[in-house]
Amino acid sequence: MKKVRYFSIILTFVLGACSILIQSTVEPTSLPTSQLMETSTSQSVLSAQQGKLLIRTSAGYFITNPDGSSSSLVIPHSDTIMNAALSHDRTRVAFLSEGILTIKNIETGETEALNQERVGGTPGGIGWSPDDQAIGFDCSPMTKPVFEICMVKLGDGRVQILTHVEQYALPNQDLMGGGARFGSWSGDGTEIAFVTQFAIPGKGAAQGIVQLLNIASGQVMTVFDEKSQDRISIVTTAAISPDGRTVLFNGKLDGKGEIFQINTDGSGLRQVTRPDHPYDIGGPVWSPFGDRFFAYAAKVGDPKITGVPSLFSLDGNLITQLNIDGDVLSWIK
């Protein structure tokens, strides 16, 4: 009788442990929600006809409708994957993991490594060209201490270094860990918007320069230099509009993250987000139609609450927020 009882206890323990193990390895099927959302999402504001989003969350990377519905996990969370991008035909995602640029077929789950040589990680961004024939990203070549804008063409496998941004560092700025942060491609595929950052040792955050790279000529044009004024600081992310005429970027103003817009010739700088909001706002991602944008909004001064994807009009109105603990990386038509 004691043997039966002991066997029953052991069996219960083993089954319980197995249950815990199984539960811990099951991939999430729904998007993590957030406590931050304060405005409701309306189907009339965002519909499935307005494309697809790729959203990064603590559970992994999800594809959703722009209203947050019909989500599907495409890349489970991994500490080695810091960024990803959705192709314009919506069939593949690209990501950099342990120095290898990888493409995953969403339908089959198959992955393909593109580059032969390893490169440093991508702290900024990654994006498909409009024709889906090339992928741009920021990378750190093993021979250089800075991040550059790089590109790999599908079927080629060769990492092309498109910039030489160390020339923009001042003598008192540190090259190590600084450099270019990929933003986005122009709608015609001729330009890439990015931010170059270098920090002064012991002086806090890096200073940013919003720049445009002409891919054919290799020419880099500075659109906005944080050092040229004393109001906007910590510029980190840039996104060029689908028509190629303006750039959205984020920076700090009066202690809060804000979104700014500037013409690609450097004129017409203006603050887009309104100063009376309670958020730190960053990471703008244009609508493919060029009429609005998603950005990441987190409550200022509250470390317990993470941010949510927040939809803004170009006149700064907060249209809606998605009840998702994460940020938008791609918005594809």
MOKASUL-V886787 format. One record per residue. N is the residue number from 1. PHI is phi in radians with two decimals (none if undefined). PSI is psi as a letter, one per 40 degrees, with the letter a starting at -180 (none if undefined). D_CENTER is the distance of its C-alpha to the mean C-alpha in Angstrom with 1 decimal. Layout:
n->(N N)
phi->(PHI PHI)
psi->(PSI PSI)
d_center->(D_CENTER D_CENTER)
//
This chain:
n->(1 2 3 4 5 6 7 8 9 10 11 12 13 14 15 16 17 18 19 20 21 22 23 24 25 26 27 28 29 30 31 32 33 34 35 36 37 38 39 40 41 42 43 44 45 46 47 48 49 50 51 52 53 54 55 56 57 58 59 60 61 62 63 64 65 66 67 68 69 70 71 72 73 74 75 76 77 78 79 80 81 82 83 84 85 86 87 88 89 90 91 92 93 94 95 96 97 98 99 100 101 102 103 104 105 106 107 108 109 110 111 112 113 114 115 116 117 118 119 120 121 122 123 124 125 126 127 128 129 130 131 132 133 134 135 136 137 138 139 140 141 142 143 144 145 146 147 148 149 150 151 152 153 154 155 156 157 158 159 160 161 162 163 164 165 166 167 168 169 170 171 172 173 174 175 176 177 178 179 180 181 182 183 184 185 186 187 188 189 190 191 192 193 194 195 196 197 198 199 200 201 202 203 204 205 206 207 208 209 210 211 212 213 214 215 216 217 218 219 220 221 222 223 224 225 226 227 228 229 230 231 232 233 234 235 236 237 238 239 240 241 242 243 244 245 246 247 248 249 250 251 252 253 254 255 256 257 258 259 260 261 262 263 264 265 266 267 268 269 270 271 272 273 274 275 276 277 278 279 280 281 282 283 284 285 286 287 288 289 290 291 292 293 294 295 296 297 298 299 300 301 302 303 304 305 306 307 308 309 310 311 312 313 314 315 316 317 318 319 320 321 322 323 324 325 326 327 328 329 330 331 332 333)
phi->(none -1.10 -1.10 -1.10 -1.13 -1.09 -1.08 -1.10 -1.13 -1.10 -1.09 -1.08 -1.10 -1.12 -1.11 -1.13 -1.12 -1.11 -1.06 -1.11 -1.11 -1.12 -1.09 -1.30 -1.82 -1.26 -1.25 -1.14 -1.92 -2.38 -1.24 -1.11 -1.63 -2.20 -1.52 -1.48 -0.96 -2.15 -2.13 -1.41 -1.63 -1.98 -1.08 -1.25 -1.42 -2.27 -2.27 -1.10 -1.31 -1.75 1.73 -2.33 -1.91 -1.90 -2.07 -1.66 -2.31 -1.18 -1.63 2.44 -1.91 -2.09 -1.78 -2.44 -1.22 -1.09 -1.61 1.54 -1.53 0.94 -1.42 -2.48 -1.34 -1.94 -2.40 -1.09 -1.00 -2.59 -1.17 -1.60 -1.92 -1.82 -2.78 -2.70 -2.54 -1.67 -1.21 -1.24 -1.55 1.15 -1.76 -2.47 -2.12 -1.98 -2.70 -1.89 -2.38 0.92 1.46 -2.01 -1.37 -2.20 -2.00 -2.03 -1.35 -1.16 -1.29 -1.63 1.43 -1.28 -2.07 -2.41 -1.46 -1.64 -1.62 -1.45 -1.71 -1.35 -2.29 -1.17 -1.11 -1.98 -1.30 -1.60 -2.65 -2.70 -2.81 -1.46 -1.14 -1.00 -1.60 1.10 -1.76 -2.60 -2.22 -1.80 -2.88 -1.71 -2.50 -2.00 -1.03 -1.09 -1.64 -2.29 -1.53 -2.07 -1.54 -2.17 -1.41 -2.13 -2.57 -2.22 -1.54 -1.06 1.49 -1.70 1.48 -1.70 -1.42 -1.69 -1.58 -1.69 -2.25 -2.46 -1.38 -1.07 -1.18 -1.62 -1.42 -1.37 -1.00 -1.63 -1.74 -1.56 -1.27 -1.06 1.44 -1.63 2.21 -1.52 -2.16 -1.03 -1.93 -2.86 -1.49 -1.28 -1.10 -1.64 1.35 -1.63 -2.37 -2.21 -1.59 -2.71 -2.09 -1.73 -2.24 -2.45 -1.90 -1.61 -0.89 1.34 -2.00 1.61 -1.19 -1.22 -1.69 -1.94 -2.20 -1.44 -2.38 -2.14 -1.86 -1.46 -1.17 -1.20 -1.63 1.40 -1.26 -1.98 -2.00 -1.45 -1.70 -2.64 -2.04 -0.94 -1.26 -1.42 -2.60 -2.18 -1.81 -1.62 -2.34 0.88 -1.34 -2.24 -2.38 -2.32 -2.47 -1.48 -1.19 -1.00 -1.52 1.32 -1.68 -2.36 -2.23 -1.67 -2.56 -1.93 -2.83 -1.56 -2.48 0.96 1.49 -2.18 -1.30 -2.30 -1.88 -2.13 -2.24 -2.56 -1.20 -1.21 -1.59 1.59 -1.69 1.24 -1.07 -2.62 -1.48 -1.55 -1.21 -1.47 -1.28 -1.59 -1.48 -1.72 -1.98 -1.64 -2.05 -2.74 1.08 -1.17 -2.28 -1.14 -1.12 -1.11 -1.64 1.31 -1.91 -2.88 -2.74 -1.60 -2.55 -1.59 -2.12 -2.16 -1.13 -1.15 1.35 -2.12 -1.23 -1.42 -1.91 -1.50 -1.55 -2.34 -1.15 -2.20 -1.67 -2.10 -1.46 -1.30 -1.70 1.63 -1.29 -1.39 -1.36 -2.88 -2.23 -1.57 -1.41 -2.35 -1.50 3.06 -2.37 -1.42 -1.85 -2.42 -2.28 -1.93 -1.16)
psi->(d d d d d d d d d d d d d d d d d d d d d d d e e h i i e i h h i i e d h e i i h h d d d h i e e f a i i h h h i e e a h i h i i e e e i f i h h d h i h h e e h e i i i h i d e e e i i i i h h f e h h i h h h d d d e i i h h d i d i i i i i g e c a i i i i d e f e i h i i h i g i e e i e i h i h i i h h h e d e h h h h e i g e e e e h i d e i h d h e a a i h h c i i i d e e e i h h i h h h i i h h e e a i i h i h h i h h h d d d e h h h h d h h d e e i e d h i f h d h i h i i d e e d i h h i i i h h f e i h i h i i i i e e e i f h i h d i i e e i f i h h i f h h i i e e e e a i i i h h i h h e g e d h i i i h h h i i e e e h h d i i h g h g a i h d i h h none)
d_center->(61.9 60.0 58.5 57.2 55.8 54.0 52.7 51.3 49.6 48.1 47.0 45.3 43.5 42.3 41.2 39.3 37.5 36.6 35.3 33.1 31.8 31.2 29.3 27.1 26.0 25.5 22.0 20.8 21.5 20.0 16.9 17.4 18.7 18.5 21.3 19.7 20.1 22.9 23.0 23.8 22.1 24.4 24.7 26.1 23.0 20.5 22.1 21.4 22.6 19.5 17.3 14.8 11.5 9.3 8.5 7.7 11.0 13.5 15.4 13.0 10.9 12.8 13.7 15.4 17.2 15.9 18.3 17.0 20.0 20.7 17.9 18.0 16.6 15.5 14.4 16.1 14.8 15.4 15.3 15.0 11.7 8.7 6.0 7.2 8.0 11.0 14.0 15.7 18.7 16.8 18.6 16.3 12.9 12.1 11.0 12.5 14.9 17.6 17.5 17.9 15.7 16.3 16.5 17.4 19.7 18.9 22.6 24.3 21.8 22.8 20.7 21.3 20.7 20.4 21.1 24.3 23.6 21.2 18.7 16.9 13.5 10.2 9.1 7.0 5.3 7.4 9.1 12.6 15.4 17.0 19.8 17.8 20.0 17.6 14.2 12.8 10.8 11.8 14.5 17.5 20.7 23.3 25.7 23.6 22.5 19.6 16.2 16.6 15.0 16.1 16.8 18.4 20.5 21.2 24.7 24.8 23.0 23.3 20.6 21.2 20.4 20.1 20.2 22.4 20.8 23.3 25.6 23.7 24.3 27.3 30.1 29.3 25.6 24.5 23.1 22.2 18.5 17.8 16.8 14.2 10.4 9.2 8.3 9.7 13.1 16.0 17.7 20.5 18.7 20.6 18.1 14.7 13.4 12.2 13.2 15.9 16.6 19.8 21.4 25.1 26.4 27.4 26.2 23.0 19.5 18.6 19.3 17.0 18.0 16.3 17.4 17.8 18.8 21.5 21.1 24.8 26.3 23.9 24.5 22.0 22.5 21.6 20.7 20.6 21.6 21.2 24.5 26.4 26.6 26.7 25.0 21.2 19.8 16.7 14.7 11.3 8.9 10.5 10.5 13.9 15.7 16.9 20.4 19.4 21.3 19.0 15.8 13.9 12.8 12.8 15.5 18.1 21.4 24.2 22.3 19.5 16.0 16.5 15.1 17.3 18.2 20.2 22.0 21.2 24.6 23.8 26.0 25.5 23.2 22.9 21.2 19.7 19.2 22.6 23.8 25.5 22.5 22.1 18.3 15.9 13.3 10.1 6.7 8.8 8.3 11.8 14.2 15.6 18.9 17.9 19.5 16.9 13.3 11.2 10.0 9.8 13.4 15.3 19.0 20.3 22.4 22.1 20.5 21.6 19.4 15.6 13.6 13.2 11.6 14.0 15.3 17.0 19.5 19.8 22.8 20.8 22.0 20.0 20.7 19.6 17.3 16.5 18.2 15.2 14.1 10.3 7.3 6.6 4.1 7.5 10.8 13.6 17.2)
//
